[in-house]
Every structure is written in structure tokens, then in C-alpha cells.
Amino acid sequence: MLLKLFAGGPQDAWDIEQVLAGGATDVVNDVEVHIDELPSAARELWARLRASH
């Protein structure tokens, strides 16, 4: 998931949306632990995708 956020392409965003739609709380928790280690664009993408789910 972190690599998908780092890459940040449209397919990556779609893939992340699918995981979030599935309710993968363990994955969300793991991302939250490490999100500050990613570039700002990745953090913004995460915030946007989380807000939509």
C-alpha cells in the first residue's frame, strides 16, 4: 500500500480505493503508522482516498 501511495498513479489510486472499500482495517492501521515517512503528494493522496471511504 505504501508503494502504491508513493507511486501515486491513477491505477495505484484505484487499487487503494478497492482495498479501502473492502474494509481492510489492518492495512489502514499499518499505513497510518508509516504515512509520515512518505512524500507530501503521497500523504495528500492518502487523505483524499480516506476521506472518500
N, CA and C of each residue as an Amber inpcrd file, in Angstrom:
protein
   159
   0.8200000  -1.1710000   0.0000000   0.0000000   0.0000000   0.0000000
   0.8760000   1.2510000   0.0000000   1.9310000   1.2490000   0.7920000
   2.8130000   2.4100000   0.8340000   3.4700000   2.6570000  -0.5150000
   3.8410000   1.6090000  -1.1870000   4.4340000   1.7560000  -2.5150000
   3.4110000   2.3120000  -3.5020000   2.1720000   1.8600000  -3.4100000
   1.1030000   2.3910000  -4.2560000   0.9270000   3.8820000  -4.0050000
   0.9460000   4.2850000  -2.7420000   0.8170000   5.7000000  -2.4120000
   2.0040000   6.4900000  -2.9380000   3.1890000   5.9260000  -2.8000000
   4.3990000   6.5980000  -3.2770000   4.3450000   6.7840000  -4.7930000
   3.9000000   5.7590000  -5.5130000   3.8120000   5.8480000  -6.9710000
   2.7370000   6.8600000  -7.3740000   1.5650000   6.7560000  -6.7560000
   0.5290000   7.7630000  -6.9000000  -0.1640000   7.8940000  -8.2340000
  -0.0510000   6.9080000  -9.1040000  -0.7200000   6.9800000 -10.3980000
  -2.2020000   6.6510000 -10.2980000  -2.9280000   6.8560000 -11.3870000
  -4.3690000   6.5730000 -11.3700000  -4.6980000   5.1170000 -11.0380000
  -3.9340000   4.1870000 -11.5730000  -4.1680000   2.7760000 -11.2720000
  -3.8550000   2.4910000  -9.8080000  -2.8200000   3.1240000  -9.2950000
  -2.4670000   2.9570000  -7.8850000  -3.6010000   3.4560000  -6.9990000
  -4.1460000   4.6240000  -7.3150000  -5.2590000   5.1810000  -6.5410000
  -6.4590000   4.2490000  -6.6020000  -6.7410000   3.7120000  -7.7760000
  -7.8710000   2.7830000  -7.9220000  -7.6410000   1.5450000  -7.0650000
  -6.4350000   1.0130000  -7.0930000  -6.1160000  -0.1720000  -6.2910000
  -6.3250000   0.1060000  -4.8020000  -5.8690000   1.2510000  -4.3530000
  -6.0390000   1.6190000  -2.9500000  -7.5180000   1.7530000  -2.6040000
  -8.2840000   2.3690000  -3.4930000  -9.7280000   2.5080000  -3.2710000
 -10.3930000   1.1490000  -3.1070000  -9.9670000   0.1810000  -3.8740000
 -10.5510000  -1.1550000  -3.7860000 -10.2470000  -1.7920000  -2.4330000
  -9.0370000  -1.6010000  -1.9550000  -8.6760000  -2.1440000  -0.6420000
  -9.4830000  -1.4480000   0.4520000  -9.5880000  -0.1270000   0.3600000
 -10.3570000   0.6210000   1.3570000 -11.8240000   0.2260000   1.3270000
 -12.3570000   0.0090000   0.1540000 -13.7660000  -0.3830000   0.0320000
 -14.0120000  -1.7420000   0.6770000 -12.9840000  -2.5670000   0.7150000
 -13.1020000  -3.8840000   1.3220000 -13.0070000  -3.8430000   2.8400000
 -12.7420000  -2.6760000   3.3890000 -12.6960000  -2.5430000   4.8420000
 -11.4720000  -3.1490000   5.4870000 -10.3390000  -3.0630000   4.8360000
  -9.1030000  -3.6610000   5.3530000  -8.5150000  -2.7920000   6.4690000
  -9.0720000  -2.9010000   7.6580000  -8.6480000  -2.0370000   8.7610000
  -7.2060000  -2.2700000   9.1870000  -6.7190000  -3.4920000   9.0860000
  -5.3210000  -3.7610000   9.4290000  -4.3770000  -3.0170000   8.4960000
  -4.7190000  -3.0020000   7.2170000  -3.9010000  -2.2970000   6.2340000
  -3.9380000  -0.7980000   6.5050000  -5.1150000  -0.2760000   6.7780000
  -5.2650000   1.1530000   7.0760000  -4.4190000   1.5200000   8.2920000
  -4.4780000   0.7170000   9.3230000  -3.6910000   0.9810000  10.5320000
  -2.1950000   0.9670000  10.2430000  -1.7550000   0.0140000   9.4320000
  -0.3340000  -0.0620000   9.0770000   0.1000000   1.1660000   8.2900000
  -0.7360000   1.6040000   7.3520000  -0.4100000   2.8000000   6.5730000
  -0.3360000   4.0120000   7.4920000  -1.2770000   4.1430000   8.4030000
  -1.2980000   5.2860000   9.3110000  -0.0090000   5.3680000  10.1370000
   0.5530000   4.2340000  10.4880000   1.7910000   4.2170000  11.2680000
   2.9560000   4.8080000  10.4660000   2.9680000   4.5900000   9.1530000
   4.1120000   4.9640000   8.3170000   3.8500000   6.1280000   7.3650000
   2.6550000   6.6820000   7.3500000   2.3030000   7.6830000   6.3400000
   3.2080000   8.9120000   6.3940000   3.6720000   9.2990000   7.5540000
   4.5260000  10.4830000   7.6670000   5.8970000  10.3080000   7.0240000
   6.2440000   9.0700000   6.7120000   7.5230000   8.7960000   6.0650000
   7.4590000   9.0230000   4.5540000   6.2710000   9.1980000   4.0200000
   6.0920000   9.3610000   2.5810000   6.1080000  10.8310000   2.1920000
   6.3700000  11.1120000   0.9050000   6.3390000  12.4950000   0.4190000
   4.9410000  13.1080000   0.5600000   4.8800000  14.4140000   0.5200000
   3.6120000  15.1180000   0.7300000   2.5410000  14.7110000  -0.2770000
   2.9170000  14.4690000  -1.5210000   1.9260000  14.0630000  -2.5220000
   1.2700000  12.7410000  -2.1370000   2.0430000  11.8250000  -1.6120000
   1.5070000  10.5310000  -1.1740000   0.5930000  10.7070000   0.0330000
   0.9790000  11.5690000   0.9510000   0.1420000  11.8350000   2.1310000
  -1.1720000  12.4960000   1.7300000  -1.1140000  13.3930000   0.7550000
  -2.3300000  14.0450000   0.2650000  -3.2520000  13.0410000  -0.4250000
  -2.6740000  12.1420000  -1.2140000  -3.4670000  11.1070000  -1.8740000
  -4.1500000  10.2330000  -0.8260000  -3.4230000   9.8390000   0.1930000
  -3.9830000   9.0160000   1.2580000  -5.1480000   9.7310000   1.9390000
  -4.9480000  10.9940000   2.2620000  -6.0040000  11.7720000   2.9210000
  -7.2390000  11.8610000   2.0320000  -7.0360000  12.0890000   0.7580000
  -8.1590000  12.1840000  -0.1800000  -8.9090000  10.8660000  -0.2870000
  -8.1790000   9.7740000  -0.3950000  -8.8110000   8.4630000  -0.5360000
  -9.5010000   8.0440000   0.7470000  -8.8960000   8.3420000   1.8830000
  -9.5200000   8.0070000   3.1710000 -10.8040000   8.8010000   3.3720000
 -10.8040000  10.0530000   2.9500000 -11.9850000  10.8910000   3.1130000
 -13.1540000  10.3910000   2.2680000 -12.8450000   9.7370000   1.1790000
 -13.9130000   9.2480000   0.2950000 -14.4690000   7.8890000   0.7360000
 -13.8500000   7.2860000   1.7500000 -14.3400000   5.9840000   2.2460000
 -14.6460000   6.0720000   3.6940000
